[in-house]
Amino acid sequence: MTTAWVPLATTTLSSSASDITFSSISGAYRDLILVATGKSTSGTQDQGINFNADGTAGNYDCVIMWGNGSTYGSTTSTWLIDYYGSVTTDNNAATILQIMDYSATDKHKTYLSRSNRAASGVDAIAGRWSNTAAITSIKYFLIGGTLAAGTTVSLYGSNRS
Amino acid sequence: MQKTLIEHIEVGSGGASSIEFTSISSEFTDLYLVCSVRNDSGNLTFNINPNGSTTNKTRINLQGSGSSVSSASGTDITPLQSSSSYTSNTFASTFVYIPNYASSNNKSISIDTVTENNGTTSYQRLQAAVWSDTTAISSLECSTASNFAQFSSFTLYGVSSGSDGTTTVS
């Protein structure tokens, strides 16, 4: 039995890179799902996402719910897809992001992110890109750092079936 | 269509203290486990043991009860299950995602898990876990104190990454 997660593209970095960008994404699906096991070249870094090469922070907003093993809270930000579930120089973080109705042209684009790092925390994030354009490219990056070799990111299309 | 059913296990009459998926092929990229679980006693969590291991596991929870929030850490991997005191016929629901399960890295694990108790105190838990072992996962055990109740179910999928020939990555 198979269900509707269609693999679109995947990469594992063989050397460090500033970002990973998926381009020419077909509009054939309902949602996009991005699975990342990120790794930084130095220190703890938060992960971010941009759509269609829009690098204006003011066009993104998100609400974050987090727990770090002793305390918890909620805050807001721009294009973050983690808060305490950030990445560092190992492969111990996992982030799963679902972007709803990514190819619609009559609504802002929203996403749900679940980011995890057992040594630092767990997050659930609801985000919005205030643009009605269909998403045809996604840039995954670290807010203040560089992606290390070994970072793996996969993109899937889903038809909610 | 690359999300493939590996195996579905349903607990039979009399219950079971554990279930196990064995001989998991390394042909997939990620594993995705869906659980519907009730305990026949008062236990509210069960354990996930990759390759049967009960060691080298850590996790952080963010949990709500319907009236309060908490965050805690531990050295186990613990989705929720409905206890026997919960409303009859209610089972806890859990999604477990394990990226790169066959890699030679430690295995990070994402868990979303909730109980249902007909409007009284019940729990929702997000859990970040890691199994600090570089061995490929080839079996996955779910175990509990006392027994999983009859009709508890566990369904394991393999997720395969790849290319559609259109999307480019750089």
HADDOCK unambig.tbl for C-alpha pairs under 7 A between the chains (distance, minus, plus):
assign (segid A and resid 1 and name CA) (segid B and resid 4 and name CA) 5.88 0.50 0.50
assign (segid A and resid 1 and name CA) (segid B and resid 5 and name CA) 5.57 0.50 0.50
assign (segid A and resid 2 and name CA) (segid B and resid 1 and name CA) 5.98 0.50 0.50
assign (segid A and resid 2 and name CA) (segid B and resid 2 and name CA) 6.40 0.50 0.50
assign (segid A and resid 2 and name CA) (segid B and resid 3 and name CA) 5.40 0.50 0.50
assign (segid A and resid 2 and name CA) (segid B and resid 4 and name CA) 4.57 0.50 0.50
assign (segid A and resid 2 and name CA) (segid B and resid 5 and name CA) 6.36 0.50 0.50
assign (segid A and resid 3 and name CA) (segid B and resid 1 and name CA) 5.98 0.50 0.50
assign (segid A and resid 3 and name CA) (segid B and resid 3 and name CA) 5.43 0.50 0.50
assign (segid A and resid 3 and name CA) (segid B and resid 4 and name CA) 6.73 0.50 0.50
assign (segid A and resid 4 and name CA) (segid B and resid 1 and name CA) 5.36 0.50 0.50
assign (segid A and resid 4 and name CA) (segid B and resid 3 and name CA) 6.79 0.50 0.50
assign (segid A and resid 5 and name CA) (segid B and resid 1 and name CA) 5.66 0.50 0.50
assign (segid A and resid 5 and name CA) (segid B and resid 2 and name CA) 5.77 0.50 0.50
assign (segid A and resid 5 and name CA) (segid B and resid 3 and name CA) 5.69 0.50 0.50
assign (segid A and resid 6 and name CA) (segid B and resid 1 and name CA) 5.03 0.50 0.50
assign (segid A and resid 6 and name CA) (segid B and resid 2 and name CA) 5.80 0.50 0.50
assign (segid A and resid 7 and name CA) (segid B and resid 2 and name CA) 6.72 0.50 0.50
assign (segid A and resid 7 and name CA) (segid B and resid 160 and name CA) 6.95 0.50 0.50
assign (segid A and resid 7 and name CA) (segid B and resid 161 and name CA) 5.01 0.50 0.50
assign (segid A and resid 7 and name CA) (segid B and resid 162 and name CA) 4.95 0.50 0.50
assign (segid A and resid 7 and name CA) (segid B and resid 163 and name CA) 5.65 0.50 0.50
assign (segid A and resid 7 and name CA) (segid B and resid 164 and name CA) 6.29 0.50 0.50
assign (segid A and resid 8 and name CA) (segid B and resid 162 and name CA) 6.11 0.50 0.50
assign (segid A and resid 8 and name CA) (segid B and resid 163 and name CA) 4.58 0.50 0.50
assign (segid A and resid 8 and name CA) (segid B and resid 164 and name CA) 4.66 0.50 0.50
assign (segid A and resid 8 and name CA) (segid B and resid 167 and name CA) 5.95 0.50 0.50
assign (segid A and resid 9 and name CA) (segid B and resid 161 and name CA) 6.94 0.50 0.50
assign (segid A and resid 9 and name CA) (segid B and resid 162 and name CA) 5.27 0.50 0.50
assign (segid A and resid 9 and name CA) (segid B and resid 163 and name CA) 4.34 0.50 0.50
assign (segid A and resid 9 and name CA) (segid B and resid 164 and name CA) 6.69 0.50 0.50
assign (segid A and resid 9 and name CA) (segid B and resid 167 and name CA) 6.11 0.50 0.50
assign (segid A and resid 9 and name CA) (segid B and resid 168 and name CA) 6.79 0.50 0.50
assign (segid A and resid 9 and name CA) (segid B and resid 169 and name CA) 6.72 0.50 0.50
assign (segid A and resid 10 and name CA) (segid B and resid 161 and name CA) 6.21 0.50 0.50
assign (segid A and resid 10 and name CA) (segid B and resid 162 and name CA) 5.79 0.50 0.50
assign (segid A and resid 10 and name CA) (segid B and resid 163 and name CA) 6.86 0.50 0.50
assign (segid A and resid 20 and name CA) (segid B and resid 169 and name CA) 6.86 0.50 0.50
assign (segid A and resid 20 and name CA) (segid B and resid 170 and name CA) 5.68 0.50 0.50
assign (segid A and resid 21 and name CA) (segid B and resid 169 and name CA) 5.48 0.50 0.50
assign (segid A and resid 21 and name CA) (segid B and resid 170 and name CA) 5.27 0.50 0.50
assign (segid A and resid 22 and name CA) (segid B and resid 167 and name CA) 6.49 0.50 0.50
assign (segid A and resid 22 and name CA) (segid B and resid 168 and name CA) 5.55 0.50 0.50
assign (segid A and resid 22 and name CA) (segid B and resid 169 and name CA) 4.43 0.50 0.50
assign (segid A and resid 22 and name CA) (segid B and resid 170 and name CA) 6.65 0.50 0.50
assign (segid A and resid 23 and name CA) (segid B and resid 167 and name CA) 5.65 0.50 0.50
assign (segid A and resid 23 and name CA) (segid B and resid 168 and name CA) 5.12 0.50 0.50
assign (segid A and resid 23 and name CA) (segid B and resid 169 and name CA) 6.24 0.50 0.50
assign (segid A and resid 24 and name CA) (segid B and resid 166 and name CA) 6.44 0.50 0.50
assign (segid A and resid 24 and name CA) (segid B and resid 167 and name CA) 4.98 0.50 0.50
assign (segid A and resid 24 and name CA) (segid B and resid 168 and name CA) 6.26 0.50 0.50
assign (segid A and resid 25 and name CA) (segid B and resid 166 and name CA) 6.86 0.50 0.50
assign (segid A and resid 25 and name CA) (segid B and resid 167 and name CA) 4.92 0.50 0.50
assign (segid A and resid 26 and name CA) (segid B and resid 167 and name CA) 6.99 0.50 0.50
assign (segid A and resid 66 and name CA) (segid B and resid 62 and name CA) 6.98 0.50 0.50
assign (segid A and resid 67 and name CA) (segid B and resid 61 and name CA) 6.77 0.50 0.50
assign (segid A and resid 67 and name CA) (segid B and resid 62 and name CA) 5.05 0.50 0.50
assign (segid A and resid 67 and name CA) (segid B and resid 71 and name CA) 5.33 0.50 0.50
assign (segid A and resid 68 and name CA) (segid B and resid 60 and name CA) 6.67 0.50 0.50
assign (segid A and resid 68 and name CA) (segid B and resid 71 and name CA) 6.44 0.50 0.50
assign (segid A and resid 69 and name CA) (segid B and resid 60 and name CA) 5.13 0.50 0.50
assign (segid A and resid 69 and name CA) (segid B and resid 61 and name CA) 6.34 0.50 0.50
assign (segid A and resid 69 and name CA) (segid B and resid 71 and name CA) 4.78 0.50 0.50
assign (segid A and resid 69 and name CA) (segid B and resid 72 and name CA) 4.00 0.50 0.50
assign (segid A and resid 69 and name CA) (segid B and resid 73 and name CA) 4.75 0.50 0.50
assign (segid A and resid 70 and name CA) (segid B and resid 71 and name CA) 5.21 0.50 0.50
assign (segid A and resid 70 and name CA) (segid B and resid 72 and name CA) 5.29 0.50 0.50
assign (segid A and resid 71 and name CA) (segid B and resid 70 and name CA) 6.92 0.50 0.50
assign (segid A and resid 71 and name CA) (segid B and resid 71 and name CA) 5.60 0.50 0.50
assign (segid A and resid 72 and name CA) (segid B and resid 70 and name CA) 6.68 0.50 0.50
assign (segid A and resid 72 and name CA) (segid B and resid 71 and name CA) 6.02 0.50 0.50
assign (segid A and resid 91 and name CA) (segid B and resid 105 and name CA) 6.40 0.50 0.50
assign (segid A and resid 91 and name CA) (segid B and resid 106 and name CA) 6.63 0.50 0.50
assign (segid A and resid 92 and name CA) (segid B and resid 106 and name CA) 6.23 0.50 0.50
assign (segid A and resid 92 and name CA) (segid B and resid 107 and name CA) 6.64 0.50 0.50
assign (segid A and resid 92 and name CA) (segid B and resid 108 and name CA) 5.17 0.50 0.50
assign (segid A and resid 92 and name CA) (segid B and resid 130 and name CA) 6.60 0.50 0.50
assign (segid A and resid 93 and name CA) (segid B and resid 108 and name CA) 5.87 0.50 0.50
assign (segid A and resid 94 and name CA) (segid B and resid 108 and name CA) 5.87 0.50 0.50
assign (segid A and resid 94 and name CA) (segid B and resid 109 and name CA) 6.76 0.50 0.50
assign (segid A and resid 94 and name CA) (segid B and resid 110 and name CA) 6.81 0.50 0.50
assign (segid A and resid 116 and name CA) (segid B and resid 110 and name CA) 6.25 0.50 0.50
assign (segid A and resid 116 and name CA) (segid B and resid 128 and name CA) 4.58 0.50 0.50
assign (segid A and resid 117 and name CA) (segid B and resid 128 and name CA) 5.57 0.50 0.50
assign (segid A and resid 117 and name CA) (segid B and resid 129 and name CA) 6.86 0.50 0.50
assign (segid A and resid 118 and name CA) (segid B and resid 58 and name CA) 6.11 0.50 0.50
assign (segid A and resid 118 and name CA) (segid B and resid 59 and name CA) 4.75 0.50 0.50
assign (segid A and resid 118 and name CA) (segid B and resid 60 and name CA) 5.47 0.50 0.50
assign (segid A and resid 118 and name CA) (segid B and resid 128 and name CA) 4.86 0.50 0.50
assign (segid A and resid 118 and name CA) (segid B and resid 129 and name CA) 4.74 0.50 0.50
assign (segid A and resid 118 and name CA) (segid B and resid 130 and name CA) 5.80 0.50 0.50
assign (segid A and resid 121 and name CA) (segid B and resid 60 and name CA) 5.87 0.50 0.50
assign (segid A and resid 121 and name CA) (segid B and resid 128 and name CA) 6.72 0.50 0.50
assign (segid A and resid 122 and name CA) (segid B and resid 60 and name CA) 6.59 0.50 0.50
assign (segid A and resid 122 and name CA) (segid B and resid 61 and name CA) 6.82 0.50 0.50
assign (segid A and resid 122 and name CA) (segid B and resid 62 and name CA) 6.76 0.50 0.50
assign (segid A and resid 122 and name CA) (segid B and resid 126 and name CA) 6.90 0.50 0.50
assign (segid A and resid 122 and name CA) (segid B and resid 127 and name CA) 6.36 0.50 0.50
assign (segid A and resid 122 and name CA) (segid B and resid 128 and name CA) 5.43 0.50 0.50
assign (segid A and resid 154 and name CA) (segid B and resid 161 and name CA) 6.25 0.50 0.50
